[in-house]
Amino acid sequence: MASAEFKGLNAVLHVITAEAAGENRDAEIEARLAVRGVADLGYQVHSDPEHKLLLRGSDGAVSAAYVIEKFDPTSMNSKTSVPYAKYDMVQPALTVIKRGGEIQQVWTWSTGVLKTLFDADPSMKVDALQKIPGYGLLVGVRPETADVLASIKENRDVTLQFQGLRRIVSEKIGCVIL
């Protein structure tokens, strides 16, 4: 997804992670991405460990659509000056919000085609290691990056794809909001 394409659509992409990152959070997240070989995304990157940017219900609680899990990366080397800290990780999500605040599209592991699969088979659980027919392990199911803009323009759900675990671990991006 090229930044210029979003500008042409008069849209802005924000990449958001729930990863805690010290006092200068956004700069630290960008530094961590750079040492992982994912530098200069061309988008704004944010650290949101308090989950302030997640959608909320009318009661003010974080939307049940999100899959949030405790994560302890403290034994890993952050490769930057700020060590990793425990946090409540938000599993991958895509939210498209129109400038007026209207929600156009929400994708998480518990929405859309995945929700339909989970609802149809009670033995399936929303778990990273759950095998998903046609995709592989749930941990690798993501929106098809090349389809995000088209899905916005066409006002439809984004197409899903399976990404290899090596790519997912290198990116470590939790939530994307347009």
Order of alpha helices (4+ residues) and beta strands (2+ residues): alpha-beta-alpha-beta-beta-beta-beta-beta-alpha-beta-beta-beta-alpha-beta-alpha-beta
